[in-house]
Amino acid sequence: MAEQKTRQAASQLRQLGAADLQKQAAQARQQLWNLHAKRRTGSLQQPHEFRAVRRQVARLLTVLNEQAASARQERRTA
């Protein structure tokens, strides 16, 4: 699996739809799991990637939650 660029600015993520964000979050979680597996086998070359991937997952989930809160707010005012 080709390594993708893990860091995207939240402003870029806010332009994506919920389905795309969920797909990226799933991919980032899979990448995090793969990093854990590499660490367990002793083949992890770049341990700093853990932090970057964890933060990317958090960033994706934050934007998803912001979008959900915004949708709830719109339904309340409509």
Secondary structure as GFF3:
##gff-version 3
##sequence-region A 1 78
A	DSSP	alpha_helix	10	13	.	.	.	ID=ss1
A	DSSP	alpha_helix	18	41	.	.	.	ID=ss2
A	DSSP	alpha_helix	49	77	.	.	.	ID=ss3
###
